[in-house]
Amino acid sequence: MTREEKVNVIQDLTAQLAESSTIYLTDISGLNAEKTSALRRACYKANIRLAVVKNTMLAKAMEASEKDFGELPEVLKGSTSVMFSETGNAPAKLIKNFRKKADKPVLKGAYIAEAIYIGDDQLNTLESIKSKEEMVGEIIGLLQSPAKNVISGLKSGGGKLAGILKTLSEK
């Protein structure tokens, strides 16, 4: 690879890092061609971009980026693949689901909306992060709950009052 090609790859990686708020670094070494292809298909279906990158180029792209990746450049050892996603928990769910059939991919680290997670033991934490859509749904549900309680209280109160009036009128 020529120096110009390397510079272009680093610039492309820097642009991808800048536009993504969710970045997972994983190790997929040891997967055979069939399993790697299955992982790529699963990523495509989940709207996750998967790229295998050279550690030095990714480290230079992280350094050139305006984001603070903290300790993530330190985990760039061995084979590294990068997962870019719009949803914070989608790659974690995909990794856990894919691990039911294989022992890889192994999570090296993740960058999600300025938060940094290091190590494979963070996978459960990452999986429990709620997506924007899930959070909006929960907030709407919480906002509707008091209104539903007031309406049901008024309905039941009206029924009790009608029952009392009916009982009094019969006497």
C-alpha positions in Angstrom: 0.0 0.0 0.0 1.5 3.3 -1.0 1.7 6.3 1.3 -1.1 8.1 -0.6 -3.4 5.1 -0.2 -2.7 5.0 3.5 -3.4 8.7 3.9 -6.7 8.2 2.0 -7.7 5.3 4.2 -6.9 7.3 7.3 -9.0 10.2 6.1 -11.9 7.9 5.3 -11.7 6.3 8.7 -11.5 9.8 10.4 -14.7 10.8 8.5 -16.5 7.7 9.6 -15.4 8.2 13.2 -16.6 11.8 13.1 -20.1 10.9 11.7 -20.8 7.9 14.0 -21.9 8.3 17.6 -21.7 4.5 18.2 -18.4 2.7 17.5 -17.6 -0.8 18.6 -14.1 -2.3 18.4 -14.1 -6.1 18.2 -11.9 -9.1 17.5 -13.2 -11.5 14.8 -9.9 -13.3 14.2 -10.3 -17.0 14.1 -13.7 -16.9 12.4 -13.7 -19.0 9.2 -15.0 -17.5 5.9 -18.5 -18.9 6.4 -18.9 -17.4 9.9 -17.4 -14.1 8.8 -19.8 -13.9 5.9 -22.7 -14.7 8.3 -21.5 -12.0 10.6 -21.4 -9.5 7.8 -24.9 -10.4 6.7 -26.2 -10.1 10.2 -24.5 -6.6 10.5 -26.1 -5.6 7.2 -29.6 -6.6 8.4 -29.1 -4.7 11.6 -28.0 -1.6 9.8 -24.4 -1.9 11.2 -21.3 -1.2 9.1 -18.5 -3.7 9.7 -15.0 -2.9 8.6 -11.7 -4.8 9.3 -9.0 -2.2 9.7 -5.3 -2.0 10.5 -4.6 -0.9 14.1 -2.1 1.8 13.2 -4.4 3.4 10.7 -7.3 3.3 13.1 -5.1 4.8 15.8 -4.0 7.6 13.5 -7.7 8.2 12.5 -8.7 8.4 16.2 -5.8 10.8 16.8 -6.9 13.0 13.9 -10.5 13.0 15.0 -12.0 15.7 17.1 -13.6 13.2 19.5 -11.8 12.1 22.7 -11.5 8.3 22.5 -9.7 8.0 25.8 -8.3 4.5 26.4 -9.6 3.0 23.1 -6.4 3.3 21.2 -4.7 1.2 23.8 -6.9 -1.8 23.0 -5.8 -1.8 19.3 -3.8 -5.0 19.5 -4.2 -8.1 17.3 -6.9 -8.2 14.6 -9.5 -5.4 14.9 -12.8 -4.8 13.2 -14.9 -1.7 13.7 -18.7 -1.7 13.9 -20.4 1.7 13.2 -24.1 2.0 14.2 -26.8 4.6 14.7 -28.2 2.7 17.7 -26.1 2.3 20.8 -27.2 -1.2 21.8 -27.6 -2.8 18.3 -24.0 -4.0 18.0 -24.0 -5.4 21.5 -27.2 -7.4 20.8 -25.8 -8.6 17.5 -22.5 -9.8 19.2 -24.4 -11.6 22.0 -26.8 -13.2 19.5 -23.9 -14.2 17.2 -22.0 -15.7 20.1 -24.7 -18.4 20.5 -23.2 -20.0 17.4 -19.5 -19.0 17.7 -17.1 -17.7 20.4 -16.3 -14.6 18.5 -16.6 -11.6 18.0 -15.0 -10.5 21.3 -15.6 -6.9 22.3 -12.4 -4.9 22.8 -14.1 -1.5 23.5 -16.9 0.8 22.5 -17.5 4.5 22.1 -21.1 5.5 22.6 -22.1 9.2 22.7 -18.8 10.3 24.4 -18.9 7.3 26.9 -16.1 4.8 26.6 -16.4 1.1 27.5 -13.3 -1.2 27.6 -13.4 -4.9 27.7 -15.7 -7.8 26.8 -17.2 -7.8 30.3 -19.0 -4.5 29.3 -21.2 -6.3 26.8 -24.2 -6.8 29.1 -24.0 -3.1 30.1 -23.9 -2.1 26.4 -26.8 -4.3 25.6 -29.0 -2.7 28.2 -28.5 0.8 26.8 -31.8 2.0 25.4 -32.0 3.4 21.9 -33.5 6.8 21.1 -36.8 5.3 20.0 -37.1 3.2 23.1 -36.4 6.2 25.3 -39.0 8.3 23.5 -41.6 5.5 23.8 -40.9 5.3 27.6 -41.2 9.0 28.0 -44.5 9.1 26.1 -45.8 6.2 28.2 -44.8 8.0 31.4 -46.5 11.2 30.3 -49.7 9.4 29.4 -49.8 7.5 32.7 -51.0 10.4 34.9 -53.6 11.4 32.4 -55.0 7.9 32.3 -55.1 7.7 36.1 -57.0 11.0 36.3 -59.5 9.9 33.6 -60.0 6.4 35.2 -60.4 8.1 38.6 -63.1 10.4 37.2 -64.9 7.6 35.6 -64.9 5.4 38.7 -65.8 8.4 40.9 -68.7 9.2 38.6 -69.9 5.6 38.9 -69.7 5.6 42.7 -71.6 8.9 42.8 -74.3 7.6 40.5 -74.6 4.4 42.6 -75.0 6.5 45.8 -77.6 8.7 44.2 -79.5 5.7 42.9 -79.5 4.1 46.3 -80.7 7.3 48.0 -83.4 7.8 45.5 -84.7 4.3 46.0 -85.0 4.8 49.8 
